Amino acid sequence: MQLLASTTVAEVLLVLKIAFLVLLYLFVWRVIRTAGSERKVAHSDSMILTPGAAAAAGLGMAARPRRPVRLVVQRSPSLEEGAEFPVESAPVTVGRGGQNDLVLDGDEFASARHARVEARGDGVWVQDLESTNGTFVNGTRVVGAERMSPGDILRVGETDLRVEED
């Protein structure tokens, strides 16, 4: 009787092992098939446009010439009021540290690397660089990157900078 029970248990375990292996192979086959089909879709749905197609869609830089933008100091403990800083093709970093393009060494509320201001094809953008006290546009805290318009006030620490276009 005991021999019969042990062979039945062994047969059940063998069937469970085979079922597990079949399910494992089906899972691996499904993962490979899905990854292959996603790669084909990603390749065929490319968002890269030729320059001619971009111009036709109104997305080219030539379609919208960008006007020069500058930051004008409104109030600051470390910069002279009225001082102007151009925002050109390279991003402008703002902070207390000497490695920044716009150094706020006397502003105790500015972080060493506080914010980055960048001119893009669709306007001027600011991004907080994980500063301690935050970066604000018109009194609203910046989360991620935020587009600014002419006349907006950018606050970094105790420094207020107005965005102006030529």
Buried (B, 14 or more C-beta within 10 A) or exposed (E): EEEEEEEEEEEEEEEEEEEEEEEEEEEEEEEEEEEEEEEEEEEEEEEEEEEEEBBEEEBBEEEEEBEEBBBBBBEBBBBEEEEEBEBEEEBBBBBBBEEBBBBBBBBEBBBBBBBBBBBEEEBBBBBBBEBEBBBBBEEEEBEEEBEBEEEBBBBBBBBBBBBBEE
